[in-house]
Structure formats: structure tokens, C-alpha cells
Amino acid sequence: MSPSYHAQLLSEYLKLAPHLEIPSTHRFSRPVLRHPDLSPNNILVNSSSDIVGIIDWQNAVILPLGLCAGIPDHFQNWGDHVSETLKKPVLQLPENFDKLSQDEQDSIRETMRKRLVHFYYAALTMKHMPDHFDALRNENAMLRVKLFSCAGAPWEGDSLSLKYALLQVHQNWPTSLGRDDTTESAPCPVQFTEEESRQCVDKREQEQEKLQELSEMKDVIGIDALGWVPDDEQLEKSKRIAEAIKEGLLAHSENEMERAALSAHFPFDDHDEDA
């Protein structure tokens, strides 16, 4: 893939950037040092489960609160209709839970776990950092975070995320941050035709569908988000399942191009198996 189209989108972002500035008097402009990857692997605890250290700070930066607010990837559950309301999720299992299959029970438990983790992170943020919580609830603040992150991330072939963020800004224009935002509104410097908007949304929906399928395959194979397994026994089991999935996909490929792509780029190949 050529990066030329991504460079074009970055030029569109630069047209928007001056209009997205957070006024210095706004509480979301407060400088914040935020950990770049607050994942369980980077949080050290002792035998009493007390947090005693946080590692992996090398990519940390200081940004205005309105550009770094959010729930870390390992704890967020955006896209779920319950989590997006930031309301306390239901804690009771369905009445017919014991009659469901093991896969259905596991799916329900995992859904509840994700919703609870998302909710409690947001609830603790509300208690200890109310400004941060208000930024989480501000649609235009979170849109700034998304656009800033997409534009600043190294290009790895994905231009759709940046284009979709630009489209959202266009659709939400003007992107006021509320009563404390005194920035004067100006016409949106980035424009999309109805056809461009429709195509972008359609591609985004297709991508989300494929990412969901990928996530479900990870669950079936028994690996985490980064591809790790807990022990050697699970490694052998995961490799067998992944190979079975690959063989099934190859058998149902419709043309030679699909078969070649699967053979060369199957996402669950164990590239370190001979190391």
C-alpha cells in the first residue's frame, strides 16, 4: 500500500488542527502526564495485591487533559451499548444460565467482566479525577483524542481510522467543549460528499465486523490480545486449533489470491516455533 493517501489525510488534519485548540482557560487544557500503556503487565503488585510500581514509561508524554483523556485499551469496553452509557451494569446472571451451553455461559461471563472493568475504571476516575471523568463524557473532547491519536500514530497501512475520525469531526462541527469553550466557530475546513461519507462508514462497519471475528477466533484458540498463552500445554492446544482454522479457511477460499494470502499472512501462525 502506498502512503500517499495517508499523507493526503494528514494534510486535511493539519487544516483542522488550528480550530481544535483547547482554550488556555478551559479545565481540559491542564497539562497531564499519562502512562502510554497502562496494561496489567505494567502494573506491579505485592502478595497483598497492593500496587507497588508501574513500569514502561518510555513513551510517556505531557499533553492537555483534553488530548489524553480516556480509558486504557486493556480496561475499556467502548462499542458495547451498556458500557458507553457509563452506567453500572447488571450483576445478576440470567435465570436460565445453568441451562445454557458452556460456550454461552463463558460468553455471558466475559461480557459481564468487560462491562464491570470498564464501569469501575470510570467510577474511580469520577471519584478521584472529576475533570478527567467529565472529559470522558464529553463527545467532542473524546473525538479530539481519537483524531490526535490517529494522526500521530505511525502509519502501518491503516488510513481508514484517520479518515473516519476526520469524518466524525466534520459531522460534529463545530466541536465545542461546552460552556467554558469561548473559541469562535468557523466553517469546517474539511468537507466530505455524501458518497464519500457513506463509503467510509460502510468500510468502517466491515472493518469492525472483521475485528470482531478476529477477537472471537482468539478466544477459540485460547490466546490473549497480544498472542500469549499461559503455559506449554495451552501452546500446543492453541497451535492445533489455529492450524485447523487455517485449513478450514483454505478449503473454503474462493480463488488462488485468497489461498495465497492465507498461506503467507495467516494472523495466528507461530513465527517463533523453530527458535
C-alpha positions as protocol buffer text, in pm:
chain_id: "A"
residue {
  index: 1
  type: MET
  ca { x: 0 y: 0 z: 0 }
}
residue {
  index: 2
  type: SER
  ca { x: 121 y: 347 z: -86 }
}
residue {
  index: 3
  type: PRO
  ca { x: 138 y: 604 z: 198 }
}
residue {
  index: 4
  type: SER
  ca { x: 40 y: 886 z: -39 }
}
residue {
  index: 5
  type: TYR
  ca { x: -329 y: 869 z: 53 }
}
residue {
  index: 6
  type: HIS
  ca { x: -246 y: 875 z: 423 }
}
residue {
  index: 7
  type: ALA
  ca { x: -28 y: 1182 z: 364 }
}
residue {
  index: 8
  type: GLN
  ca { x: -327 y: 1347 z: 198 }
}
residue {
  index: 9
  type: LEU
  ca { x: -542 y: 1273 z: 503 }
}
residue {
  index: 10
  type: LEU
  ca { x: -272 y: 1420 z: 729 }
}
residue {
  index: 11
  type: SER
  ca { x: -289 y: 1738 z: 522 }
}
residue {
  index: 12
  type: GLU
  ca { x: -662 y: 1750 z: 590 }
}
residue {
  index: 13
  type: TYR
  ca { x: -590 y: 1703 z: 961 }
}
residue {
  index: 14
  type: LEU
  ca { x: -350 y: 1998 z: 957 }
}
residue {
  index: 15
  type: LYS
  ca { x: -632 y: 2215 z: 821 }
}
residue {
  index: 16
  type: LEU
  ca { x: -846 y: 2115 z: 1120 }
}
residue {
  index: 17
  type: ALA
  ca { x: -583 y: 2134 z: 1394 }
}
residue {
  index: 18
  type: PRO
  ca { x: -588 y: 2516 z: 1449 }
}
residue {
  index: 19
  type: HIS
  ca { x: -965 y: 2503 z: 1502 }
}
residue {
  index: 20
  type: LEU
  ca { x: -942 y: 2225 z: 1762 }
}
residue {
  index: 21
  type: GLU
  ca { x: -720 y: 2414 z: 2004 }
}
residue {
  index: 22
  type: ILE
  ca { x: -835 y: 2397 z: 2366 }
}
residue {
  index: 23
  type: PRO
  ca { x: -861 y: 2748 z: 2521 }
}
residue {
  index: 24
  type: SER
  ca { x: -599 y: 2802 z: 2791 }
}
residue {
  index: 25
  type: THR
  ca { x: -873 y: 2897 z: 3039 }
}
residue {
  index: 26
  type: HIS
  ca { x: -1060 y: 2569 z: 2988 }
}
residue {
  index: 27
  type: ARG
  ca { x: -1009 y: 2299 z: 3254 }
}
residue {
  index: 28
  type: PHE
  ca { x: -938 y: 2042 z: 2980 }
}
residue {
  index: 29
  type: SER
  ca { x: -622 y: 2237 z: 2889 }
}
residue {
  index: 30
  type: ARG
  ca { x: -446 y: 2138 z: 3215 }
}
residue {
  index: 31
  type: PRO
  ca { x: -115 y: 1957 z: 3140 }
}
residue {
  index: 32
  type: VAL
  ca { x: -125 y: 1588 z: 3230 }
}
residue {
  index: 33
  type: LEU
  ca { x: 141 y: 1315 z: 3240 }
}
residue {
  index: 34
  type: ARG
  ca { x: -36 y: 999 z: 3134 }
}
residue {
  index: 35
  type: HIS
  ca { x: 102 y: 645 z: 3109 }
}
residue {
  index: 36
  type: PRO
  ca { x: 107 y: 532 z: 2744 }
}
residue {
  index: 37
  type: ASP
  ca { x: 27 y: 165 z: 2807 }
}
residue {
  index: 38
  type: LEU
  ca { x: -146 y: 104 z: 3138 }
}
residue {
  index: 39
  type: SER
  ca { x: -190 y: -272 z: 3099 }
}
residue {
  index: 40
  type: PRO
  ca { x: -187 y: -546 z: 3365 }
}
residue {
  index: 41
  type: ASN
  ca { x: 165 y: -644 z: 3255 }
}
residue {
  index: 42
  type: ASN
  ca { x: 295 y: -300 z: 3352 }
}
residue {
  index: 43
  type: ILE
  ca { x: 133 y: -283 z: 3697 }
}
residue {
  index: 44
  type: LEU
  ca { x: 340 y: -442 z: 3976 }
}
residue {
  index: 45
  type: VAL
  ca { x: 165 y: -574 z: 4287 }
}
residue {
  index: 46
  type: ASN
  ca { x: 286 y: -743 z: 4604 }
}
residue {
  index: 47
  type: SER
  ca { x: 150 y: -1055 z: 4776 }
}
residue {
  index: 48
  type: SER
  ca { x: -128 y: -843 z: 4930 }
}
residue {
  index: 49
  type: SER
  ca { x: -234 y: -715 z: 4585 }
}
residue {
  index: 50
  type: ASP
  ca { x: -115 y: -362 z: 4669 }
}
residue {
  index: 51
  type: ILE
  ca { x: 19 y: -166 z: 4372 }
}
residue {
  index: 52
  type: VAL
  ca { x: 390 y: -113 z: 4437 }
}
residue {
  index: 53
  type: GLY
  ca { x: 508 y: 11 z: 4099 }
}
residue {
  index: 54
  type: ILE
  ca { x: 421 y: 93 z: 3738 }
}
residue {
  index: 55
  type: ILE
  ca { x: 676 y: 28 z: 3462 }
}
residue {
  index: 56
  type: ASP
  ca { x: 721 y: 100 z: 3089 }
}
residue {
  index: 57
  type: TRP
  ca { x: 710 y: 481 z: 3091 }
}
residue {
  index: 58
  type: GLN
  ca { x: 948 y: 535 z: 2799 }
}
residue {
  index: 59
  type: ASN
  ca { x: 682 y: 664 z: 2558 }
}
residue {
  index: 60
  type: ALA
  ca { x: 500 y: 887 z: 2809 }
}
residue {
  index: 61
  type: VAL
  ca { x: 427 y: 1246 z: 2705 }
}
residue {
  index: 62
  type: ILE
  ca { x: 273 y: 1552 z: 2868 }
}
residue {
  index: 63
  type: LEU
  ca { x: -45 y: 1668 z: 2694 }
}
residue {
  index: 64
  type: PRO
  ca { x: -352 y: 1877 z: 2774 }
}
residue {
  index: 65
  type: LEU
  ca { x: -613 y: 1668 z: 2954 }
}
residue {
  index: 66
  type: GLY
  ca { x: -846 y: 1713 z: 2657 }
}
residue {
  index: 67
  type: LEU
  ca { x: -599 y: 1529 z: 2432 }
}
residue {
  index: 68
  type: CYS
  ca { x: -513 y: 1232 z: 2654 }
}
residue {
  index: 69
  type: ALA
  ca { x: -834 y: 1153 z: 2845 }
}
residue {
  index: 70
  type: GLY
  ca { x: -964 y: 802 z: 2807 }
}
residue {
  index: 71
  type: ILE
  ca { x: -987 y: 451 z: 2945 }
}
residue {
  index: 72
  type: PRO
  ca { x: -677 y: 236 z: 2872 }
}
residue {
  index: 73
  type: ASP
  ca { x: -724 y: -23 z: 2598 }
}
residue {
  index: 74
  type: HIS
  ca { x: -695 y: -317 z: 2838 }
}
residue {
  index: 75
  type: PHE
  ca { x: -982 y: -187 z: 3054 }
}
residue {
  index: 76
  type: GLN
  ca { x: -1216 y: -11 z: 2811 }
}
residue {
  index: 77
  type: ASN
  ca { x: -1523 y: -168 z: 2654 }
}
residue {
  index: 78
  type: TRP
  ca { x: -1625 y: 102 z: 2404 }
}
residue {
  index: 79
  type: GLY
  ca { x: -1861 y: -29 z: 2138 }
}
residue {
  index: 80
  type: ASP
  ca { x: -2075 y: -204 z: 2397 }
}
residue {
  index: 81
  type: HIS
  ca { x: -2409 y: -22 z: 2435 }
}
residue {
  index: 82
  type: VAL
  ca { x: -2414 y: -68 z: 2814 }
}
residue {
  index: 83
  type: SER
  ca { x: -2056 y: 45 z: 2872 }
}
residue {
  index: 84
  type: GLU
  ca { x: -2097 y: 353 z: 2656 }
}
residue {
  index: 85
  type: THR
  ca { x: -2366 y: 486 z: 2893 }
}
residue {
  index: 86
  type: LEU
  ca { x: -2115 y: 466 z: 3185 }
}
residue {
  index: 87
  type: LYS
  ca { x: -2395 y: 326 z: 3398 }
}
residue {
  index: 88
  type: LYS
  ca { x: -2349 y: 41 z: 3647 }
}
residue {
  index: 89
  type: PRO
  ca { x: -2403 y: -288 z: 3461 }
}
residue {
  index: 90
  type: VAL
  ca { x: -2639 y: -565 z: 3572 }
}
residue {
  index: 91
  type: LEU
  ca { x: -2466 y: -808 z: 3808 }
}
residue {
  index: 92
  type: GLN
  ca { x: -2722 y: -1092 z: 3805 }
}
residue {
  index: 93
  type: LEU
  ca { x: -2682 y: -1389 z: 3574 }
}
residue {
  index: 94
  type: PRO
  ca { x: -2981 y: -1480 z: 3353 }
}
residue {
  index: 95
  type: GLU
  ca { x: -3239 y: -1707 z: 3516 }
}
residue {
  index: 96
  type: ASN
  ca { x: -3174 y: -1979 z: 3259 }
}
residue {
  index: 97
  type: PHE
  ca { x: -2794 y: -1953 z: 3295 }
}
residue {
  index: 98
  type: ASP
  ca { x: -2748 y: -2313 z: 3422 }
}
residue {
  index: 99
  type: LYS
  ca { x: -2937 y: -2447 z: 3120 }
}
residue {
  index: 100
  type: LEU
  ca { x: -2710 y: -2274 z: 2868 }
}
residue {
  index: 101
  type: SER
  ca { x: -2415 y: -2439 z: 2695 }
}
residue {
  index: 102
  type: GLN
  ca { x: -2064 y: -2389 z: 2830 }
}
residue {
  index: 103
  type: ASP
  ca { x: -1978 y: -2157 z: 2541 }
}
residue {
  index: 104
  type: GLU
  ca { x: -2287 y: -1944 z: 2608 }
}
residue {
  index: 105
  type: GLN
  ca { x: -2207 y: -1927 z: 2981 }
}
residue {
  index: 106
  type: ASP
  ca { x: -1847 y: -1826 z: 2908 }
}
residue {
  index: 107
  type: SER
  ca { x: -1967 y: -1554 z: 2668 }
}
residue {
  index: 108
  type: ILE
  ca { x: -2206 y: -1410 z: 2928 }
}
residue {
  index: 109
  type: ARG
  ca { x: -1937 y: -1411 z: 3199 }
}
residue {
  index: 110
  type: GLU
  ca { x: -1688 y: -1240 z: 2969 }
}
residue {
  index: 111
  type: THR
  ca { x: -1942 y: -973 z: 2870 }
}
residue {
  index: 112
  type: MET
  ca { x: -2014 y: -903 z: 3238 }
}
residue {
  index: 113
  type: ARG
  ca { x: -1641 y: -892 z: 3319 }
}
residue {
  index: 114
  type: LYS
  ca { x: -1568 y: -637 z: 3044 }
}
residue {
  index: 115
  type: ARG
  ca { x: -1860 y: -419 z: 3149 }
}
residue {
  index: 116
  type: LEU
  ca { x: -1760 y: -427 z: 3517 }
}
residue {
  index: 117
  type: VAL
  ca { x: -1395 y: -341 z: 3448 }
}
residue {
  index: 118
  type: HIS
  ca { x: -1500 y: -52 z: 3221 }
}
residue {
  index: 119
  type: PHE
  ca { x: -1752 y: 76 z: 3474 }
}
residue {
  index: 120
  type: TYR
  ca { x: -1525 y: 60 z: 3779 }
}
residue {
  index: 121
  type: TYR
  ca { x: -1241 y: 234 z: 3597 }
}
residue {
  index: 122
  type: ALA
  ca { x: -1481 y: 513 z: 3501 }
}
residue {
  index: 123
  type: ALA
  ca { x: -1632 y: 523 z: 3852 }
}
residue {
  index: 124
  type: LEU
  ca { x: -1292 y: 555 z: 4020 }
}
residue {
  index: 125
  type: THR
  ca { x: -1199 y: 824 z: 3769 }
}
residue {
  index: 126
  type: MET
  ca { x: -1515 y: 1014 z: 3862 }
}
residue {
  index: 127
  type: LYS
  ca { x: -1425 y: 987 z: 4232 }
}
residue {
  index: 128
  type: HIS
  ca { x: -1056 y: 1079 z: 4215 }
}
residue {
  index: 129
  type: MET
  ca { x: -1028 y: 1283 z: 3892 }
}
residue {
  index: 130
  type: PRO
  ca { x: -1361 y: 1455 z: 3816 }
}
residue {
  index: 131
  type: ASP
  ca { x: -1216 y: 1670 z: 3536 }
}
residue {
  index: 132
  type: HIS
  ca { x: -1090 y: 1357 z: 3363 }
}
residue {
  index: 133
  type: PHE
  ca { x: -1430 y: 1193 z: 3404 }
}
residue {
  index: 134
  type: ASP
  ca { x: -1606 y: 1496 z: 3255 }
}
residue {
  index: 135
  type: ALA
  ca { x: -1369 y: 1475 z: 2956 }
}
residue {
  index: 136
  type: LEU
  ca { x: -1466 y: 1108 z: 2917 }
}
residue {
  index: 137
  type: ARG
  ca { x: -1831 y: 1209 z: 2895 }
}
residue {
  index: 138
  type: ASN
  ca { x: -1767 y: 1495 z: 2652 }
}
residue {
  index: 139
  type: GLU
  ca { x: -1816 y: 1361 z: 2298 }
}
residue {
  index: 140
  type: ASN
  ca { x: -1615 y: 1637 z: 2132 }
}
residue {
  index: 141
  type: ALA
  ca { x: -1328 y: 1601 z: 2380 }
}
residue {
  index: 142
  type: MET
  ca { x: -1305 y: 1228 z: 2310 }
}
residue {
  index: 143
  type: LEU
  ca { x: -1326 y: 1299 z: 1937 }
}
residue {
  index: 144
  type: ARG
  ca { x: -1021 y: 1525 z: 1972 }
}
residue {
  index: 145
  type: VAL
  ca { x: -837 y: 1243 z: 2150 }
}
residue {
  index: 146
  type: LYS
  ca { x: -926 y: 997 z: 1875 }
}
residue {
  index: 147
  type: LEU
  ca { x: -827 y: 1232 z: 1593 }
}
residue {
  index: 148
  type: PHE
  ca { x: -499 y: 1330 z: 1764 }
}
residue {
  index: 149
  type: SER
  ca { x: -411 y: 965 z: 1826 }
}
residue {
  index: 150
  type: CYS
  ca { x: -490 y: 856 z: 1469 }
}
residue {
  index: 151
  type: ALA
  ca { x: -295 y: 1143 z: 1316 }
}
residue {
  index: 152
  type: GLY
  ca { x: 5 y: 1092 z: 1544 }
}
residue {
  index: 153
  type: ALA
  ca { x: 32 y: 713 z: 1518 }
}
residue {
  index: 154
  type: PRO
  ca { x: 299 y: 563 z: 1289 }
}
residue {
  index: 155
  type: TRP
  ca { x: 143 y: 458 z: 958 }
}
residue {
  index: 156
  type: GLU
  ca { x: 117 y: 80 z: 927 }
}
residue {
  index: 157
  type: GLY
  ca { x: -121 y: 59 z: 633 }
}
residue {
  index: 158
  type: ASP
  ca { x: -432 y: 177 z: 817 }
}
residue {
  index: 159
  type: SER
  ca { x: -572 y: 502 z: 678 }
}
residue {
  index: 160
  type: LEU
  ca { x: -938 y: 422 z: 746 }
}
residue {
  index: 161
  type: SER
  ca { x: -921 y: 509 z: 1117 }
}
residue {
  index: 162
  type: LEU
  ca { x: -789 y: 858 z: 1044 }
}
residue {
  index: 163
  type: LYS
  ca { x: -1041 y: 918 z: 766 }
}
residue {
  index: 164
  type: TYR
  ca { x: -1329 y: 803 z: 989 }
}
residue {
  index: 165
  type: ALA
  ca { x: -1213 y: 1038 z: 1268 }
}
residue {
  index: 166
  type: LEU
  ca { x: -1197 y: 1328 z: 1021 }
}
residue {
  index: 167
  type: LEU
  ca { x: -1547 y: 1241 z: 904 }
}
residue {
  index: 168
  type: GLN
  ca { x: -1677 y: 1240 z: 1262 }
}
residue {
  index: 169
  type: VAL
  ca { x: -1528 y: 1585 z: 1323 }
}
residue {
  index: 170
  type: HIS
  ca { x: -1693 y: 1709 z: 1004 }
}
residue {
  index: 171
  type: GLN
  ca { x: -2029 y: 1566 z: 1112 }
}
residue {
  index: 172
  type: ASN
  ca { x: -2000 y: 1710 z: 1468 }
}
residue {
  index: 173
  type: TRP
  ca { x: -1877 y: 2053 z: 1362 }
}
residue {
  index: 174
  type: PRO
  ca { x: -1842 y: 2286 z: 1546 }
}
residue {
  index: 175
  type: THR
  ca { x: -1668 y: 2072 z: 1808 }
}
residue {
  index: 176
  type: SER
  ca { x: -1736 y: 2290 z: 2112 }
}
residue {
  index: 177
  type: LEU
  ca { x: -1621 y: 2162 z: 2452 }
}
residue {
  index: 178
  type: GLY
  ca { x: -1912 y: 2321 z: 2637 }
}
residue {
  index: 179
  type: ARG
  ca { x: -1983 y: 2632 z: 2838 }
}
residue {
  index: 180
  type: ASP
  ca { x: -1613 y: 2708 z: 2913 }
}
residue {
  index: 181
  type: ASP
  ca { x: -1517 y: 2696 z: 2544 }
}
residue {
  index: 182
  type: THR
  ca { x: -1502 y: 3052 z: 2410 }
}
residue {
  index: 183
  type: THR
  ca { x: -1345 y: 2958 z: 2075 }
}
residue {
  index: 184
  type: GLU
  ca { x: -1527 y: 3124 z: 1786 }
}
residue {
  index: 185
  type: SER
  ca { x: -1690 y: 2889 z: 1539 }
}
residue {
  index: 186
  type: ALA
  ca { x: -1567 y: 2886 z: 1179 }
}
residue {
  index: 187
  type: PRO
  ca { x: -1676 y: 2679 z: 878 }
}
residue {
  index: 188
  type: CYS
  ca { x: -1531 y: 2329 z: 883 }
}
residue {
  index: 189
  type: PRO
  ca { x: -1217 y: 2334 z: 664 }
}
residue {
  index: 190
  type: VAL
  ca { x: -1260 y: 1967 z: 573 }
}
residue {
  index: 191
  type: GLN
  ca { x: -1552 y: 1855 z: 358 }
}
residue {
  index: 192
  type: PHE
  ca { x: -1691 y: 1515 z: 258 }
}
residue {
  index: 193
  type: THR
  ca { x: -1951 y: 1438 z: -7 }
}
residue {
  index: 194
  type: GLU
  ca { x: -2245 y: 1214 z: 84 }
}
residue {
  index: 195
  type: GLU
  ca { x: -2092 y: 935 z: -125 }
}
residue {
  index: 196
  type: GLU
  ca { x: -1753 y: 966 z: 47 }
}
residue {
  index: 197
  type: SER
  ca { x: -1922 y: 962 z: 387 }
}
residue {
  index: 198
  type: ARG
  ca { x: -2130 y: 656 z: 301 }
}
residue {
  index: 199
  type: GLN
  ca { x: -1830 y: 463 z: 168 }
}
residue {
  index: 200
  type: CYS
  ca { x: -1621 y: 548 z: 473 }
}
residue {
  index: 201
  type: VAL
  ca { x: -1894 y: 438 z: 714 }
}
residue {
  index: 202
  type: ASP
  ca { x: -1951 y: 115 z: 518 }
}
residue {
  index: 203
  type: LYS
  ca { x: -1580 y: 30 z: 521 }
}
residue {
  index: 204
  type: ARG
  ca { x: -1561 y: 111 z: 891 }
}
residue {
  index: 205
  type: GLU
  ca { x: -1850 y: -128 z: 963 }
}
residue {
  index: 206
  type: GLN
  ca { x: -1685 y: -401 z: 757 }
}
residue {
  index: 207
  type: GLU
  ca { x: -1358 y: -349 z: 944 }
}
residue {
  index: 208
  type: GLN
  ca { x: -1530 y: -367 z: 1284 }
}
residue {
  index: 209
  type: GLU
  ca { x: -1703 y: -687 z: 1177 }
}
residue {
  index: 210
  type: LYS
  ca { x: -1371 y: -843 z: 1078 }
}
residue {
  index: 211
  type: LEU
  ca { x: -1205 y: -729 z: 1401 }
}
residue {
  index: 212
  type: GLN
  ca { x: -1488 y: -892 z: 1596 }
}
residue {
  index: 213
  type: GLU
  ca { x: -1434 y: -1215 z: 1403 }
}
residue {
  index: 214
  type: LEU
  ca { x: -1061 y: -1191 z: 1481 }
}
residue {
  index: 215
  type: SER
  ca { x: -1137 y: -1143 z: 1851 }
}
residue {
  index: 216
  type: GLU
  ca { x: -1369 y: -1444 z: 1851 }
}
residue {
  index: 217
  type: MET
  ca { x: -1101 y: -1656 z: 1685 }
}
residue {
  index: 218
  type: LYS
  ca { x: -853 y: -1551 z: 1954 }
}
residue {
  index: 219
  type: ASP
  ca { x: -1099 y: -1668 z: 2219 }
}
residue {
  index: 220
  type: VAL
  ca { x: -1146 y: -2003 z: 2044 }
}
residue {
  index: 221
  type: ILE
  ca { x: -771 y: -2053 z: 2001 }
}
residue {
  index: 222
  type: GLY
  ca { x: -710 y: -1955 z: 2364 }
}
residue {
  index: 223
  type: ILE
  ca { x: -467 y: -1664 z: 2327 }
}
residue {
  index: 224
  type: ASP
  ca { x: -477 y: -1315 z: 2472 }
}
residue {
  index: 225
  type: ALA
  ca { x: -486 y: -986 z: 2282 }
}
residue {
  index: 226
  type: LEU
  ca { x: -108 y: -999 z: 2223 }
}
residue {
  index: 227
  type: GLY
  ca { x: -98 y: -1364 z: 2123 }
}
residue {
  index: 228
  type: TRP
  ca { x: 33 y: -1506 z: 2450 }
}
residue {
  index: 229
  type: VAL
  ca { x: -70 y: -1835 z: 2610 }
}
residue {
  index: 230
  type: PRO
  ca { x: -33 y: -1924 z: 2982 }
}
residue {
  index: 231
  type: ASP
  ca { x: 176 y: -2244 z: 2950 }
}
residue {
  index: 232
  type: ASP
  ca { x: 326 y: -2505 z: 2715 }
}
residue {
  index: 233
  type: GLU
  ca { x: 18 y: -2725 z: 2732 }
}
residue {
  index: 234
  type: GLN
  ca { x: -206 y: -2441 z: 2612 }
}
residue {
  index: 235
  type: LEU
  ca { x: 52 y: -2353 z: 2345 }
}
residue {
  index: 236
  type: GLU
  ca { x: 26 y: -2697 z: 2185 }
}
residue {
  index: 237
  type: LYS
  ca { x: -354 y: -2688 z: 2206 }
}
residue {
  index: 238
  type: SER
  ca { x: -367 y: -2339 z: 2058 }
}
residue {
  index: 239
  type: LYS
  ca { x: -137 y: -2436 z: 1770 }
}
residue {
  index: 240
  type: ARG
  ca { x: -361 y: -2733 z: 1683 }
}
residue {
  index: 241
  type: ILE
  ca { x: -676 y: -2520 z: 1685 }
}
residue {
  index: 242
  type: ALA
  ca { x: -512 y: -2243 z: 1481 }
}
residue {
  index: 243
  type: GLU
  ca { x: -393 y: -2494 z: 1222 }
}
residue {
  index: 244
  type: ALA
  ca { x: -743 y: -2643 z: 1199 }
}
residue {
  index: 245
  type: ILE
  ca { x: -891 y: -2296 z: 1143 }
}
residue {
  index: 246
  type: LYS
  ca { x: -632 y: -2222 z: 876 }
}
residue {
  index: 247
  type: GLU
  ca { x: -703 y: -2550 z: 694 }
}
residue {
  index: 248
  type: GLY
  ca { x: -1076 y: -2477 z: 705 }
}
residue {
  index: 249
  type: LEU
  ca { x: -1031 y: -2128 z: 564 }
}
residue {
  index: 250
  type: LEU
  ca { x: -804 y: -2259 z: 288 }
}
residue {
  index: 251
  type: ALA
  ca { x: -1061 y: -2523 z: 196 }
}
residue {
  index: 252
  type: HIS
  ca { x: -1332 y: -2257 z: 162 }
}
residue {
  index: 253
  type: SER
  ca { x: -1118 y: -1999 z: -23 }
}
residue {
  index: 254
  type: GLU
  ca { x: -1285 y: -1889 z: -345 }
}
residue {
  index: 255
  type: ASN
  ca { x: -973 y: -1815 z: -551 }
}
residue {
  index: 256
  type: GLU
  ca { x: -598 y: -1853 z: -565 }
}
residue {
  index: 257
  type: MET
  ca { x: -540 y: -1498 z: -433 }
}
residue {
  index: 258
  type: GLU
  ca { x: -726 y: -1578 z: -110 }
}
residue {
  index: 259
  type: ARG
  ca { x: -534 y: -1904 z: -69 }
}
residue {
  index: 260
  type: ALA
  ca { x: -201 y: -1730 z: -125 }
}
residue {
  index: 261
  type: ALA
  ca { x: -291 y: -1454 z: 125 }
}
residue {
  index: 262
  type: LEU
  ca { x: -392 y: -1711 z: 390 }
}
residue {
  index: 263
  type: SER
  ca { x: -78 y: -1916 z: 337 }
}
residue {
  index: 264
  type: ALA
  ca { x: 153 y: -1615 z: 367 }
}
residue {
  index: 265
  type: HIS
  ca { x: -30 y: -1392 z: 614 }
}
residue {
  index: 266
  type: PHE
  ca { x: -245 y: -1608 z: 844 }
}
residue {
  index: 267
  type: PRO
  ca { x: -251 y: -1397 z: 1165 }
}
residue {
  index: 268
  type: PHE
  ca { x: -215 y: -1695 z: 1400 }
}
residue {
  index: 269
  type: ASP
  ca { x: 95 y: -1858 z: 1255 }
}
residue {
  index: 270
  type: ASP
  ca { x: 354 y: -1920 z: 1526 }
}
residue {
  index: 271
  type: HIS
  ca { x: 656 y: -1745 z: 1374 }
}
residue {
  index: 272
  type: ASP
  ca { x: 884 y: -1838 z: 1666 }
}
residue {
  index: 273
  type: GLU
  ca { x: 811 y: -2209 z: 1673 }
}
residue {
  index: 274
  type: ASP
  ca { x: 1159 y: -2304 z: 1544 }
}
residue {
  index: 275
  type: ALA
  ca { x: 1351 y: -2051 z: 1755 }
}
